[in-house]
């Protein structure tokens, strides 16, 4: 089964980290992605730019509106995602717990809905 691991965290935590701590987090994250690839779990992993770079698009009654930034102001924002293949939810949770940013934020694990 496929699961999406959404990586949520408060971006301001990076301002409290030293350059070396940030580099270590980057190294640990990339190493974990390699481990997931080697184990056959990884489908794709991507980091996202800050929420300030986002736009929110809505279509209501045939009219499109575009708003700069995220729709809702929250302390934690979606910072990236890892799409994995896991044998079941417990396996997906185990994989999510190993994501380095789980120590600083939260990982939402959600099964992919297969159509057809």
Secondary structure, 3 states (H helix, E strand, C coil): CEEEEEEEECHHHHHHCCHHHHHHHHHHHHHHHHHHHHHCCEEEEEECCCHHHCEEEEEECCEEEEEECCCCCCCCEEEEEEEEECCCHHHHHHHHHCCHHHHCCEEEEEECCCCC
